[in-house]
Amino acid sequence: MTLRLHSLIILLVLFSGLICVSSVSRPAAFQAQAQSPPQTGSQQKPTQEQQKPTQEQQKPAQEQDEVMRLTSRLVMVPVSASDAAGRPVKDLNAGDFVIEEEGRPQRIVSLGEPGKAPIDIALLFDISLSIKGQFRFEQEAAVRFINEVLKPRDAVSVFSIGVTPQLVTPRTTNSQDAIRGLTSIGPVKEPTAFFDSMVDAAVYLGKNADGGSRRVLVVISDGEESHSKRSTLNEALKELQKNDCVFYSINPSGSAMALNTISMKGQGFMESMSSQTGGKAFVPERIEDLEAVFHQIADELQAQYLFGYYSTDERADGGFRKITVRAPTRSDLRLRARQGYYAPKV
């Protein structure tokens, strides 16, 4: 009996030791869990702030992806480089250029060989009475331009500039479709909604052009504004920049433009649009020079560089970002590029 009692005492002692060892060696997290009594209705509940998910957690995954995509938007910068004689220079690479945004250098990459990136062109024809005398010659020169510049991966759309903007030929990769649309229009006796036409064409390219293509407006007009209901010069400039468009204009008025204050003002509008977007505003001296101007635009587009960068400014506030492009080791070059862009807004 005594022996049994001693054995029982020894077993109880051993069992108590095992319990102590188990509680000491248990991980802290588990110890805390074991020490926390179950909550009752009288115990403190998590606060409303603790229960509320963060703003980012509340957003669907697809929306969060969209925010990330927009804030890291690729900024495309077409650059035209020419020598002192105006001839395109094609032997440069990304390392020859410095692109700064608001004074901060950006890391740039080349998006293809010069002139090889596809082009989406909007060809805009002024059909108002002010350019009636040269209209047929302009059409013929534009037809030759389309045949010269359009390559298999390129596209063109045709607009008329009159009392209201008209899309004559929707975006097509077929040059003959564009030519049929171009030759179907004629001059009319009506005022000119010039700014509205620029806005509509820029927005159209923004919505319909292929990603990675160069978006180009080629405008045959004297730039005289007399009937826009929706847009001003600043709004036209903003849409050109928002939709990554390069603006070229050809004013068939020639030297007679200087005799008319309204014509001079119209040319000033087009020069502002071209300088802001990296294009050029041409004023051929004679109507016979028009074809040479079209040829010059075609040569420039076929030698144009396309660079891209992801901005170091990740704010998605819709603000304007100023861009400067330089070639520090090639002071002999003349460069033209867009002067800025509008950041996405989320």
C-alpha positions in Angstrom: 0.0 0.0 0.0 2.8 2.4 0.9 4.6 1.5 -2.3 1.6 2.2 -4.4 1.2 5.6 -2.7 4.8 6.6 -3.4 4.4 5.6 -7.0 1.3 7.7 -7.4 3.1 10.7 -5.9 6.0 10.3 -8.3 3.7 10.1 -11.3 1.9 13.3 -10.2 5.1 15.2 -9.8 6.3 14.1 -13.3 3.0 15.1 -14.9 3.1 18.6 -13.3 6.7 19.1 -14.7 5.6 18.3 -18.2 2.8 20.9 -18.0 5.2 23.6 -16.9 7.7 22.7 -19.6 5.0 22.8 -22.2 3.8 26.2 -21.2 7.4 27.7 -21.2 8.3 26.3 -24.6 5.1 27.4 -26.4 5.7 30.3 -29.0 4.8 33.7 -27.7 1.9 34.1 -30.2 0.3 31.0 -29.0 0.9 31.9 -25.3 -0.8 35.3 -25.9 -3.7 33.5 -27.6 -4.0 31.1 -24.7 -3.9 33.9 -22.2 -6.6 36.0 -23.9 -10.0 35.0 -22.5 -12.9 34.8 -24.9 -14.6 38.2 -25.5 -18.0 38.8 -24.0 -20.6 41.4 -24.9 -19.3 43.8 -22.2 -15.7 43.7 -23.5 -14.4 46.4 -25.8 -15.1 45.8 -29.5 -12.8 47.1 -32.4 -13.3 50.7 -33.1 -15.0 51.9 -36.3 -11.6 53.1 -37.7 -10.1 49.7 -36.9 -12.8 47.9 -38.8 -12.8 50.2 -41.8 -10.5 49.0 -44.6 -8.0 51.4 -46.1 -9.0 53.4 -49.2 -6.7 51.2 -51.4 -8.2 48.0 -49.9 -11.7 49.2 -50.7 -10.9 49.6 -54.4 -11.4 46.6 -56.7 -8.3 45.0 -58.0 -9.0 46.0 -61.6 -9.3 49.7 -60.5 -6.1 49.5 -58.6 -4.4 48.1 -61.7 -5.9 51.0 -63.7 -4.5 53.6 -61.3 -1.1 52.0 -61.5 -1.2 52.0 -65.3 -2.3 55.6 -65.6 0.2 57.0 -63.1 3.1 55.2 -64.9 2.0 56.4 -68.4 4.6 56.2 -71.1 5.3 59.7 -72.4 6.0 59.6 -76.2 8.1 62.4 -77.7 8.5 62.5 -81.5 11.6 64.5 -82.3 12.6 66.0 -85.7 16.3 66.8 -86.2 17.7 68.7 -89.1 21.0 70.3 -90.1 21.6 74.0 -90.9 20.3 73.5 -94.5 17.0 71.9 -93.2 17.9 68.4 -94.2 16.7 65.6 -91.9 19.4 63.9 -89.8 18.9 60.2 -89.3 22.1 58.9 -87.7 21.3 59.7 -84.1 20.3 57.5 -81.2 18.8 57.9 -77.7 22.2 58.6 -76.2 22.6 61.8 -78.3 19.5 63.4 -76.6 18.6 64.7 -73.2 14.9 65.0 -72.4 14.0 67.0 -69.3 10.6 67.3 -67.6 10.2 70.4 -65.5 14.0 70.6 -65.5 14.5 67.0 -64.3 16.4 64.6 -66.7 14.4 61.6 -67.7 15.6 58.1 -68.7 14.6 57.7 -72.3 14.5 54.9 -74.8 14.2 54.8 -78.5 10.9 53.4 -79.8 12.1 52.2 -83.1 14.4 53.4 -86.0 13.8 56.9 -87.3 10.6 57.1 -89.4 9.7 53.5 -88.8 7.0 53.9 -86.1 3.5 53.9 -87.7 1.8 57.2 -88.5 -1.9 58.1 -88.0 -2.6 61.2 -90.0 -5.6 63.4 -89.9 -5.7 65.5 -93.1 -7.8 68.6 -92.6 -9.0 70.7 -95.6 -10.4 74.2 -95.3 -13.4 74.4 -97.6 -14.3 78.1 -96.8 -14.5 80.7 -99.5 -11.2 82.3 -98.5 -9.1 79.6 -100.1 -11.4 78.8 -103.1 -8.9 79.9 -105.8 -6.3 77.4 -104.9 -8.6 74.5 -103.9 -8.1 72.2 -106.8 -4.4 72.5 -106.8 -4.3 71.8 -103.1 -6.3 68.6 -103.6 -4.0 67.4 -106.2 -0.9 68.0 -104.1 -2.6 66.3 -101.1 -3.3 63.2 -103.2 0.3 62.9 -104.1 1.2 63.4 -100.4 -1.0 60.5 -99.4 0.5 58.2 -102.0 4.0 59.2 -101.0 3.8 59.1 -97.2 1.3 56.3 -96.5 3.0 52.9 -95.7 1.3 49.5 -95.0 1.1 50.1 -91.2 0.0 53.7 -91.5 -3.5 55.2 -91.5 -5.2 58.4 -92.6 -8.5 60.1 -91.9 -9.9 63.2 -93.8 -11.8 66.1 -92.3 -13.3 69.3 -93.9 -13.1 72.6 -92.1 -16.2 74.7 -92.6 -19.1 76.0 -90.5 -18.9 72.7 -88.6 -16.1 70.1 -88.7 -16.9 67.1 -90.8 -15.3 63.7 -90.9 -15.2 62.9 -94.6 -13.3 59.7 -94.5 -13.0 57.7 -91.2 -9.6 56.2 -90.4 -8.4 53.9 -93.1 -5.2 52.1 -94.1 -6.4 52.2 -97.7 -4.9 55.2 -99.5 -7.5 55.0 -102.3 -10.4 55.3 -99.8 -8.7 58.5 -98.4 -8.2 59.9 -101.9 -11.8 59.3 -102.9 -13.0 61.1 -99.7 -10.5 64.0 -100.3 -11.6 64.5 -104.0 -15.3 64.4 -103.0 -15.2 67.7 -101.2 -15.3 71.2 -102.6 -15.2 74.9 -101.5 -18.4 76.4 -100.0 -19.6 79.9 -99.0 -19.6 79.5 -95.3 -17.6 80.6 -92.2 -14.8 78.6 -90.6 -15.0 76.7 -87.2 -11.2 76.4 -87.1 -10.7 75.7 -83.4 -13.6 73.2 -83.2 -12.1 71.3 -86.2 -8.7 71.0 -84.5 -10.3 69.8 -81.3 -12.4 67.2 -83.1 -9.5 65.8 -85.2 -7.2 65.6 -82.1 -9.8 63.8 -80.0 -10.6 61.5 -83.0 -6.9 60.5 -83.3 -6.7 60.0 -79.6 -9.6 57.6 -79.6 -8.9 55.7 -82.9 -5.1 55.7 -83.5 -3.2 52.6 -82.7 -1.1 52.6 -79.6 2.5 53.5 -80.2 1.8 55.3 -83.5 2.7 58.9 -84.2 -0.3 61.1 -84.4 -0.1 63.8 -87.0 -2.5 66.6 -88.1 -1.7 68.1 -91.5 -3.9 71.2 -92.0 -4.4 73.0 -95.3 -5.9 76.3 -94.3 -5.3 80.1 -93.7 -6.2 79.5 -90.0 -8.9 82.2 -90.0 -11.3 81.5 -87.2 -14.9 82.8 -87.5 -17.4 80.3 -86.2 -16.2 77.9 -83.5 -18.9 77.4 -80.9 -17.1 75.0 -78.5 -13.4 75.8 -78.5 -10.8 78.5 -78.1 -7.1 78.5 -79.1 -6.1 77.3 -75.6 -8.6 74.4 -75.7 -7.4 73.4 -79.2 -3.7 73.4 -77.9 -4.7 71.4 -74.8 -6.4 68.7 -76.9 -3.5 68.5 -79.3 -1.1 67.9 -76.3 -3.4 65.6 -74.4 -3.8 63.4 -77.5 -0.1 63.4 -78.4 -0.6 65.1 -81.8 2.1 66.8 -83.9 0.6 69.7 -85.9 1.7 70.7 -89.4 0.0 73.5 -91.4 0.2 74.8 -94.9 -1.2 78.2 -95.6 -1.9 78.7 -99.3 -2.3 82.5 -98.9 1.4 83.1 -99.5 2.8 86.6 -99.2 -0.7 88.1 -99.7 -1.3 87.1 -96.1 0.7 90.0 -94.8 -1.9 92.4 -96.3 -4.7 91.1 -94.1 -4.8 91.5 -90.3 -7.2 88.5 -90.0 -5.0 86.3 -92.1 -1.9 87.2 -90.0 -3.8 86.3 -86.9 -4.9 83.0 -88.4 -1.3 82.2 -89.3 -0.3 83.1 -85.7 -2.8 80.5 -84.4 -1.2 77.8 -86.6 2.3 78.8 -85.6 1.4 78.5 -82.0 0.0 75.0 -82.5 3.0 73.8 -84.5 5.6 75.1 -82.1 3.8 73.6 -79.0 3.6 70.2 -80.6 6.9 69.9 -82.5 5.5 70.4 -86.0 5.9 73.3 -88.4 3.8 76.0 -90.0 4.5 76.4 -93.7 3.7 79.4 -95.9 4.7 78.7 -99.5 5.4 81.8 -101.5 3.6 80.5 -104.6 0.9 77.9 -105.0 3.3 76.0 -107.2 5.5 75.4 -104.1 2.7 73.6 -102.3 3.8 70.2 -103.6 7.4 70.8 -102.4 6.0 71.6 -98.9 4.0 68.4 -98.8 7.2 66.6 -99.9 9.2 68.3 -97.1 6.6 67.1 -94.5 6.7 63.6 -95.9 10.6 63.6 -95.7 10.4 64.8 -92.1 7.9 62.2 -91.0 10.0 59.4 -92.6 13.1 60.6 -90.6 11.4 61.4 -87.3 12.7 59.9 -84.1 10.2 58.5 -81.5 11.4 58.4 -77.9 9.6 57.5 -74.7 10.1 57.7 -71.0 8.2 57.0 -67.8 8.0 60.3 -65.9 9.7 60.5 -62.5 6.7 62.7 -61.5 4.0 60.1 -60.7 1.3 62.5 -59.7 -2.0 61.8 -61.5 -3.3 65.3 -61.1 -4.0 66.2 -64.8 -1.4 69.0 -64.7 0.7 70.2 -67.5 4.4 69.0 -67.6 6.9 71.1 -69.5 9.3 69.1 -71.7 12.7 70.3 -73.2 14.7 68.2 -75.7 18.4 68.9 -76.3 21.3 67.2 -78.1 24.3 68.4 -76.0 27.0 67.1 -78.2 25.4 68.2 -81.5 25.0 72.0 -81.3 24.8 72.0 -85.1 21.3 70.4 -85.1 17.9 72.1 -85.1 15.5 70.1 -83.0 11.7 70.3 -82.8 9.6 68.4 -80.3 6.5 68.8 -78.2 6.9 71.3 -75.4 4.9 69.4 -72.9 2.0 67.1 -72.1 -0.9 66.7 -69.7 -0.5 64.1 -66.9 -3.4 61.6 -66.5 -6.0 62.4 -63.9 -7.3 59.8 -61.5 
